[in-house]
């Protein structure tokens, strides 16, 4: 078995992951949020608990971080553990959660009439200096 992760293998992993993320977004999105508002479950639970939806997101996403953290500790301690979900599935779920959080950021920026992050970043970069540094 090769100890190298070839570029072609990585590219295939990215393509497969993106496909899986899209599938998860459709399946879990409909299951948790319904058909109209992709952030509905975060909004609804935030309202029920008198918390911002981002706080609800943090709690939901934390379980995946925790599972990944335990997986890493288990590697370090040479522990083989049965898992309810595959670690790859946890990673995919976390990617979905990160995209959901990004949607929250976009929505909040829109409400606050804040320019998108990429516009703020590009306005701060002096490209003449940036090019001379390379």
C-alpha positions in Angstrom: 0.0 0.0 0.0 1.3 3.4 -1.0 2.1 6.0 1.7 1.4 8.8 -0.7 -2.0 10.4 -1.3 -1.7 11.2 -5.0 -3.2 14.3 -6.5 -5.6 12.3 -8.6 -6.8 10.4 -5.6 -7.3 13.7 -3.7 -9.2 15.2 -6.6 -11.5 12.1 -6.7 -12.0 12.5 -3.0 -13.0 16.1 -3.4 -15.4 15.2 -6.2 -17.0 12.4 -4.2 -17.3 14.5 -1.1 -19.0 17.4 -3.0 -21.5 14.9 -4.4 -22.1 13.5 -1.0 -22.5 16.9 0.6 -25.1 17.9 -2.0 -27.0 14.7 -1.3 -26.9 15.2 2.4 -28.0 18.8 2.0 -31.1 17.8 0.1 -32.0 14.8 2.3 -31.3 16.2 5.7 -32.4 19.7 4.7 -35.8 18.5 3.8 -36.0 16.3 6.9 -35.0 19.0 9.4 -35.9 22.2 7.8 -38.8 21.6 5.5 -39.1 22.9 2.0 -38.8 26.7 2.2 -36.2 27.9 4.8 -33.0 25.9 4.9 -32.2 27.4 8.3 -35.7 26.7 9.8 -34.7 24.2 12.4 -32.0 26.5 13.8 -34.4 29.4 13.8 -37.2 27.4 15.4 -35.0 25.9 18.2 -33.3 29.3 18.8 -36.8 30.8 19.2 -37.9 28.0 21.5 -34.8 28.5 23.7 -34.5 32.3 23.3 -31.1 31.9 21.7 -29.5 33.0 18.4 -29.7 30.4 15.8 -25.9 30.4 15.6 -25.8 29.1 19.2 -28.1 26.2 18.2 -25.9 25.5 15.2 -22.9 25.4 17.6 -24.5 22.7 19.7 -25.5 20.6 16.7 -22.1 20.9 15.1 -20.2 20.2 18.3 -21.3 16.5 18.4 -19.5 16.0 15.1 -16.4 17.8 16.4 -16.5 15.7 19.6 -16.7 12.4 17.6 -13.8 13.5 15.4 -11.8 14.6 18.5 -12.4 11.2 20.1 -11.4 9.4 16.9 -8.1 11.3 17.0 -7.5 10.5 20.7 -8.3 6.8 19.9 -5.6 6.8 17.2 -3.1 8.3 19.6 -4.0 5.7 22.3 -4.3 2.8 19.8 -7.9 2.1 20.7 -10.3 0.4 18.2 -13.8 1.5 19.0 -17.2 0.6 17.4 -18.9 3.8 16.2 -22.5 4.6 15.5 -21.5 6.5 12.4 -18.4 6.3 10.3 -15.8 9.0 10.8 -16.1 9.9 7.1 -19.8 10.4 7.6 -19.0 12.7 10.6 -16.7 14.7 8.4 -19.3 15.0 5.7 -21.9 16.1 8.3 -19.5 18.7 9.6 -18.9 20.1 6.1 -22.7 20.4 5.7 -22.9 22.2 9.1 -20.1 24.6 8.0 -22.0 25.4 4.9 -25.1 26.0 7.0 -23.2 28.4 9.2 -21.9 30.2 6.1 -25.5 30.6 5.1 -26.2 32.2 8.5 -23.3 34.6 8.0 -24.5 35.6 4.6 -28.0 36.1 5.9 -26.8 38.2 8.9 -24.5 40.3 6.6 -27.5 40.9 4.3 -29.7 42.1 7.3 -26.9 44.3 8.5 -26.2 45.5 5.0 -22.6 44.5 5.4 -20.6 43.8 2.2 -19.6 40.2 1.7 -16.3 39.1 3.3 -14.6 38.7 -0.1 -15.4 42.4 -0.9 -14.0 43.6 2.4 -10.8 41.5 1.9 -10.1 42.6 -1.7 -10.6 46.3 -0.7 -7.8 45.9 1.9 -5.3 44.2 -0.4 -2.7 46.4 -2.3 -2.2 44.1 -5.3 1.0 45.9 -6.4 2.7 45.0 -3.2 1.2 41.5 -3.1 2.6 40.7 -6.5 6.1 41.9 -5.7 6.2 39.6 -2.7 5.9 36.5 -4.9 
